């Protein structure tokens, strides 16, 4: 599948270690087809949020999910809700347009 057959987006979500599977399950239920999860260590925000009394672990999980344009909103919203990203120190999610793509196989739903 090439990028000319439709618009795709990369959703990147950084969450506390141990939350990745829960967030991925919500994204999958919302229509996402696959995920890549990496482990990472966060720096910078931890010290700032410590002043507010929020303990932030430096150990993170980073999810990378490619979705089509029509999947973007429901999958992104599911990620934000399941990861509780509206609470300080829980993580971050953002979406980027994908310029080119190869190797992606979209799942067709039976009608």
Secondary structure, 3 states (H helix, E strand, C coil): CCHHHCCEEEEEEEEECCCHHHHHHHHHHCCCCCCEEEEEECCCHHHHHHCCCCCCCCEEEEEEEEEEHHHHHHHHHHHHHHHCCCCCCCEEEEEEEECCCCCCCCCCCCC
